[in-house]
């Protein structure tokens, strides 16, 4: 039997290695589920949930269980879709710098484990959404199916329209949030869907311009890869112009929101038109991408803020 006094506990070096391994696994896990995508989609999910409370005259306290279930369920469904996206794209992700460190490429997690995570997260997420309303679960499934099957497996590697197809999945979260509270379709929920559906194309086309070489190397036919920057710029401007009338359908949220949303749209449109005169296309694309992120945050936070009682 070993003498307790002579047993050597783990050395600082071993402890540090274990901690580094844990941090690496956690970083791989966050990369696998695409935590940034989850966070941004939870903002729009909450906005849909909050708007349903506002238009139906329901209090948050009365729906706190629904809130927990819809946020958890949406997170899990999105995480499941992202994991399966990574699993399927493992043969091309190594060609792109921003995806080359995913565990599906580096091999730090087994593919079987990753596949089971994707399926498991999706299944648990849909159950959580079904416990709110079957309609919320239906839109959760439709968003997942569009992203995993119609976008990842079918259109991403074949057609430049893949961005528009994938936009349906990104437009589903506010609908999920809304229908978790009110499964009957109010006109405002269609407006939220359209805003998110249209927003995604200029957002992702700007990213595609910034990463054109990587997409070309990976064989992904994004619009700037196949047809070049001039056509991409025109498409971006057209989509942004389509956003201009949508805030007016949410006029019941008040003049402050209407003015702010309109200014965001006009500012984005002006910036898109400036791209036709700017010589540095990549710098302009970066500006457009950053603007799109701020647009989303400000638009939806403003929507929530103006509907807080007493604002």
Long-range contacts (C-beta under 8 A, 24 or more apart in sequence): 24-108, 25-108, 25-109, 28-102, 28-103, 28-106, 28-108, 28-109, 29-103, 31-101, 31-102, 31-103, 32-82, 32-83, 32-86, 32-102, 32-103, 32-104, 32-109, 32-114, 32-117, 33-78, 33-79, 33-82, 33-83, 33-121, 34-78, 34-79, 34-82, 34-85, 34-86, 37-78, 37-82, 38-75, 38-78, 38-79, 38-82, 40-296, 41-74, 41-78, 41-170, 41-173, 42-71, 42-74, 42-75, 42-173, 43-296, 43-297, 43-300, 43-301, 44-173, 44-174, 44-177, 44-192, 44-196, 44-296, 44-300, 45-70, 45-71, 45-74, 45-173, 45-174, 45-176, 45-177, 46-71, 46-177, 46-304, 47-174, 47-177, 47-192, 47-300, 47-303, 47-304, 48-173, 48-174, 48-175, 48-176, 48-177, 48-178, 48-189, 48-192, 49-177, 49-178, 49-180, 49-181, 50-177, 50-303, 50-304, 50-307, 51-174, 51-177, 51-178, 51-188, 51-189, 51-192, 51-303, 51-307, 52-177, 52-178, 52-179, 52-180, 52-181, 52-182, 52-186, 52-189, 53-181, 54-307, 55-182, 55-186, 55-188, 56-181, 56-182, 58-181, 63-181, 66-132, 66-180, 66-181, 69-128, 69-129, 69-131, 69-132, 69-180, 70-128, 70-129, 70-132, 70-136, 70-176, 70-177, 70-180, 72-125, 72-128, 73-124, 73-125, 73-126, 73-127, 73-128, 73-129, 73-131, 73-132, 73-136, 73-137, 73-140, 73-176, 74-125, 74-129, 74-140, 74-173, 74-176, 74-177, 75-125, 76-121, 76-122, 76-124, 76-125, 76-128, 77-121, 77-122, 77-125, 77-126, 77-129, 77-140, 77-141, 77-143, 77-144, 78-125, 78-144, 78-173, 79-121, 79-125, 80-117, 80-118, 80-119, 80-120, 80-121, 80-122, 80-123, 80-125, 80-144, 81-118, 81-122, 81-143, 81-144, 81-147, 81-148, 81-169, 83-114, 83-117, 83-118, 83-121, 84-115, 84-118, 84-119, 84-122, 84-148, 84-152, 85-147, 85-148, 85-152, 86-114, 87-111, 87-114, 87-115, 87-118, 88-148, 88-152, 88-153, 89-152, 89-156, 92-157, 92-218, 92-219, 92-220, 93-218, 95-214, 95-217, 95-218, 95-219, 96-211, 96-214, 96-215, 96-217, 96-218, 97-214, 98-211, 98-214, 129-176, 129-180, 132-179, 132-180, 132-181, 133-179, 133-180, 133-183, 134-183, 135-179, 135-183, 136-176, 136-179, 136-180, 136-183, 139-172, 139-175, 139-176, 139-179, 140-172, 140-176, 142-168, 142-172, 143-168, 143-169, 143-170, 143-171, 143-172, 143-173, 143-176, 144-169, 146-172, 156-220, 157-219, 157-220, 157-221, 158-221, 159-221, 160-221, 160-222, 160-223, 160-226, 160-227, 162-220, 162-221, 162-222, 163-200, 163-201, 163-204, 163-205, 163-208, 163-222, 163-223, 164-201, 166-200, 166-204, 167-196, 167-197, 167-198, 167-200, 167-201, 167-204, 168-197, 170-196, 170-197, 170-200, 171-196, 171-197, 171-200, 187-249, 188-249, 188-250, 191-246, 191-249, 191-250, 194-246, 195-243, 195-246, 195-299, 198-239, 198-240, 198-242, 198-243, 198-246, 199-243, 199-292, 199-295, 199-296, 201-235, 201-236, 201-239, 202-235, 202-236, 202-239, 202-240, 202-268, 202-272, 202-288, 202-292, 203-289, 203-292, 203-293, 203-296, 205-232, 205-235, 205-236, 206-236, 206-285, 206-286, 206-288, 206-289, 206-292, 207-285, 207-289, 208-232, 209-281, 209-282, 209-285, 210-282, 210-285, 210-286, 210-289, 229-281, 233-272, 233-275, 233-276, 236-272, 236-275, 236-288, 237-269, 237-272, 237-273, 237-275, 240-265, 240-268, 240-269, 240-272, 241-269, 243-268, 244-269, 250-303, 253-303, 253-306, 253-307, 254-306, 256-302, 256-306, 257-302, 257-303, 257-306, 260-298, 260-302, 261-299, 261-302, 264-295, 264-298, 264-299, 267-291, 268-292, 268-295
